[in-house]
Amino acid sequence: MKNIIAVIAISCLVSGCGTIVRGTTEKVTVITEPSGAAITTSIGPACPSSPCTFDISRSAEFTVYADKPGYKRGEASVGTKLTGQGAAGFAGNVLAGGVVGMGVDAVTGASLDHYPNPVKIELEREGSKASSRKTKRSEKSKPAKAATKPVS
């Protein structure tokens, strides 16, 4: 009986392996050409002048906007995807965290990474005839509404 209790206690302590190892947030960097654009996002974080780095919930998909006087507004969609490191952390739950750990990692997005990262936005001068350039991502995954605060 003591062995069973010990195994359950250890499983609870190490559950959410990806959450413990990778965390629930990721640094996302935004770079513009030219630099110095004001950056805003659809989920709240902003900075007055690019380049910028934000700490974003791993499960959040969002849009980045870049504004600079004399240039058309630029934007880029940022999605999430399962990566090798995230998958390894998620799979580690099979050995240590069990179903509880898998659930924690799935809810927190600990097995996900943002893409593109860094986010690169080329701004186009106002009055130019070319269409504005955007960073594109796969049409298969469209951004979902995301929380502005990391999930605990």
N, C-alpha and C positions, 0 to 999 in steps of 0.2 A: 504494500500500500504506500509506503514512504517513497519507493522508487517511482510510482505513478505520479504522485504529487510533485516530486522533483522534476520529472520530465515535463509536466504541465507548466510548472513555474518557469523553467528555462525557456520553453516555447513562447510563453507570454513575454518574457524579457527581450527575446530577440525577434519578435514578430515585427513585420514591416521592415524587412532587411533593406530593401531599396530606400525606404524612407530614412532609415538610420544612416546608411552609407552615403547616399546621394543628396538627401535633403528634399524638401518639398518646393524649393524655389531654385531658379537658375538665373545667372547674369546674362542679359541680352543686350548686345551693343548695337547702337544705331550710328551709321556713318553716312554723311551726305556729301555730294559733290555739287557745288562747292560746300565747304564746311561752314559752320556758323548759322545754320538754320535752327529755328525754334522747333522743338519736337514735342508732339502730343500723341497720346494713344487713346484707343477706344475704351480702355479699362482704367484710365486715370493717370498713371505716371506721366510726367512731362519734364522737360529741361529747357532752359533758355537758349542754349547754343550747342549744336552738334560738333564733335561726336559726344554721345551720351551712353551710359550704361545703367540699366535698370535691373533690379532684383524682382523677377516675375514668377508667380506661381507656375510650376511645371505643367499644370493642367490647363492653363489659360491660353486660348487662341485669341488673337487681337489684330487690330490694324494700327499702323504707325503713320503719322502725318508729319510732313516737313514743310515749314513756311519760312520764306526769306523774301524780303522786299526786292522787287524786280524780277522775281521768278514765279512760275506757276506752282501751285501746291503739288507736292509729291506725296505719294502714299505707297505703302507696302503691307501685304497681309503676312502675318506670322502664324504658322501652324505648329502642331506638335506631332511627333512621331516616336515610335518605340525604337530605341537604339540598342546596340550590342551591350553596353554597360547596364542600361536599364533592364534589358531582358535577363542579364546575368543576375542582377539583384532580385528581380522578380522570381527567377528560377531558384535562387537560394532559399526562398521561402519553403520550397518543397522539403529541403533538408532541415531547416531550423524553425521557420516561422509558421509553417502550416497554412491552413485556410485563413486564419486570422491575419497573418502577415500579408498574404496575397490580397486580401480585402483592403487592408490599410494602404498598400502600395497602389492598388487600382483607384481608390478614392482620392488619394493625395496627388496622383500623377507622377509618383517618384520614378517610374520606369520610362518617363517621356523626356524628350529634349525638344527645344524650339528650333524651327527652321524657317527661313534662313537665319543663321546666327554666325557672324554679324549680319545685320540688316543693312543693305546698301541702297540708297535712294539717290538717283541722278536727277537734279532739278533742271528744268528747262526755262530759259529766259522768256519772260512775257513778250508776246508779239512774234515769237518764232512760229513757223508754219508746221513744224514736226509735231506729232502727237506726244503727249507727256509719257515719260517712261516710268514703268512700275516694276517692282520686283514681283515676279509671279511665282506661284506655287501650284502644285497639282490641283486640278479641278475635282479630283476624287474626294478631297477632304476640305469642306468649307468651314470657316470659323464658327464655333458655337459661342453662345453668350457665356462669358466667363466672369468669375468672381474677381473683385479687385484685391482681395486679401487672400493670402495662402490658406489652404484648408488645413486644419490641425488634425 
